[in-house]
Amino acid sequence: QVQLVESGGGLVQPGGSLRLSCAASITLFRLYTMAWYRQAPGKQRESVATITTAGTTNYSDSVKGRFTISRDNAKKMVYLFMNNLKPEDTAVYYCNVRPFDNWGQGTQVTVSS
């Protein structure tokens, strides 16, 4: 069974930065692609960043150049560094272990002045 715990969200002004963390309880964490998703009010959940077992990263166009995903296999952690935040980044952020359909409680990110 996969358990995920996200943290690090909060209220930040436009242009600010946050670092999100996700602790994953899964055997052989290092063998799985990890992803960050977000869901804004009234919208579908969308993928924003992925990182493969080899460390290859991919980003949605909306966050490319501003967000960075990383992982620590020894700690079974995945991170999302978010810079130059915009109001449209406001959402609940979730991490995910692909291909499992398991989700944590998410962490709220609010970008507002």
QUISULHU-V614513 format. One record per backbone hydrogen bond with DSSP energy under -0.5 kcal/mol. NH is the residue of the N-H (numbers start at 0). CO is the residue of the C=O. E is the energy in kcal/mol with one decimal. If there is no record, write none. Layout:
NH/CO/E, NH/CO/E
//
This chain:
2/24/-1.1, 4/22/-2.0, 6/20/-2.3, 9/107/-0.8, 11/109/-2.7, 14/84/-3.2, 15/12/-2.3, 17/81/-2.1, 19/79/-2.8, 20/6/-2.8, 21/77/-1.7, 22/4/-2.5, 23/21/-0.5, 23/75/-2.5, 24/2/-2.9, 24/22/-0.5, 25/23/-1.0, 28/25/-0.8, 30/27/-2.2, 31/28/-1.9, 32/97/-0.5, 33/50/-2.5, 34/95/-2.2, 35/48/-2.8, 36/93/-3.4, 37/45/-2.4, 38/91/-2.2, 42/39/-2.3, 45/37/-2.9, 47/35/-2.9, 48/35/-1.6, 49/57/-2.3, 50/33/-2.6, 51/55/-2.5, 54/51/-1.3, 57/49/-1.9, 59/47/-2.0, 62/59/-1.4, 63/59/-1.4, 65/62/-2.5, 66/62/-2.1, 67/80/-2.4, 69/78/-1.8, 71/76/-2.8, 75/71/-1.0, 76/71/-2.0, 77/21/-1.9, 78/69/-2.9, 79/19/-2.2, 80/67/-3.2, 81/17/-3.2, 81/79/-0.6, 82/65/-2.0, 82/80/-0.5, 83/14/-0.6, 84/15/-2.4, 88/85/-2.4, 89/86/-1.8, 90/108/-1.9, 91/38/-2.2, 92/90/-0.5, 92/106/-2.7, 93/36/-2.6, 95/34/-2.2, 97/32/-2.4, 97/95/-0.7, 99/96/-1.6, 106/92/-1.9, 108/90/-2.8, 109/9/-2.8, 111/11/-2.1, 111/109/-0.7
//
